[in-house]
């Protein structure tokens, strides 16, 4: 699914195979379905992320960071 990142405060970047997008406060970026990406920030950055609840946040990789939908909706 597509993912929309909207920066509420701070700065962040989204790295993809096609390049890196730098986002500041008030900016938004849509990562199309199927595009591998790595969002990061050097300092605190507040974002609003809009995606379908079925989006697999670690893609096809299952590792220590992978959380089930139940865990995401009902954090401990």
KELUMLO-325084 format. One record per residue (C-alpha): x, y, z. Coordinates in Angstrom, 1 decimal. Example, Ala and Ser with C-alpha at 12.3 -4.5 7.8 and 13.67 -1.06 7.14 Angstrom:
residues 2
+--------+--------+--------+
!      u !      v !      w !
+--------+--------+--------+
!   12.3 !   -4.5 !    7.8 !
!   13.7 !   -1.1 !    7.1 !
+--------+--------+--------+
This chain:
residues 76
+--------+--------+--------+
!      u !      v !      w !
+--------+--------+--------+
!    0.0 !    0.0 !    0.0 !
!    1.0 !    3.6 !   -0.4 !
!    2.3 !    5.4 !    2.7 !
!    1.9 !    9.1 !    3.4 !
!    4.5 !   10.8 !    5.7 !
!    3.5 !   14.3 !    6.9 !
!    6.1 !   16.2 !    9.1 !
!    4.4 !   18.0 !   12.0 !
!    7.7 !   19.2 !   13.5 !
!   11.4 !   18.7 !   12.9 !
!   13.1 !   17.3 !    9.8 !
!   13.4 !   13.8 !    8.4 !
!   14.6 !   11.9 !    5.4 !
!   13.3 !    8.9 !    3.5 !
!   15.9 !    6.9 !    1.6 !
!   14.9 !    4.7 !   -1.4 !
!   16.8 !    3.1 !   -4.2 !
!   15.9 !    6.1 !   -6.4 !
!   17.4 !    8.6 !   -3.9 !
!   16.8 !   10.4 !   -0.7 !
!   13.9 !   12.8 !    0.0 !
!   14.5 !   15.5 !    2.7 !
!   11.4 !   16.7 !    4.5 !
!   10.9 !   19.7 !    6.8 !
!    8.0 !   20.9 !    8.9 !
!    4.8 !   21.0 !    6.9 !
!    6.1 !   18.8 !    4.1 !
!    4.6 !   15.5 !    3.0 !
!    5.7 !   12.7 !    0.8 !
!    3.9 !    9.6 !   -0.5 !
!    5.9 !    6.4 !   -0.8 !
!    4.2 !    4.3 !   -3.5 !
!    3.3 !    0.7 !   -2.8 !
!    6.1 !   -1.7 !   -3.3 !
!    8.9 !    0.9 !   -2.9 !
!   11.4 !   -0.2 !   -0.2 !
!   12.2 !    2.8 !    2.0 !
!   14.0 !    3.8 !    5.2 !
!   12.7 !    6.8 !    7.1 !
!   15.1 !    8.4 !    9.6 !
!   15.9 !   11.6 !   11.5 !
!   18.9 !   13.0 !   13.3 !
!   16.8 !   14.6 !   16.0 !
!   13.3 !   14.3 !   17.3 !
!   10.8 !   14.6 !   14.5 !
!    7.0 !   14.4 !   14.9 !
!    5.2 !   12.9 !   11.9 !
!    1.8 !   11.7 !   11.0 !
!    2.0 !    8.5 !    9.0 !
!   -1.1 !    7.4 !    7.1 !
!   -1.2 !    3.9 !    5.8 !
!   -3.7 !    1.0 !    5.7 !
!   -3.7 !   -1.0 !    8.9 !
!   -2.8 !   -4.1 !    6.9 !
!    0.6 !   -2.5 !    5.8 !
!    3.5 !   -4.8 !    6.8 !
!    5.9 !   -2.3 !    8.4 !
!    9.0 !   -4.5 !    7.9 !
!    7.9 !   -5.8 !    4.5 !
!    8.5 !   -9.4 !    3.8 !
!   11.3 !   -9.5 !    6.5 !
!   10.4 !  -10.9 !    9.9 !
!   12.9 !   -9.9 !   12.6 !
!   13.0 !   -8.4 !   16.2 !
!   11.3 !   -5.2 !   15.0 !
!    8.3 !   -6.9 !   13.4 !
!    5.1 !   -6.4 !   15.4 !
!    1.8 !   -8.0 !   14.7 !
!   -1.3 !   -5.9 !   13.9 !
!   -2.7 !   -6.8 !   17.3 !
!    0.5 !   -5.5 !   19.0 !
!    0.4 !   -2.3 !   17.0 !
!   -3.3 !   -1.7 !   17.9 !
!   -3.0 !   -2.6 !   21.5 !
!    0.5 !   -1.7 !   22.8 !
!    1.6 !   -2.9 !   26.2 !
+--------+--------+--------+
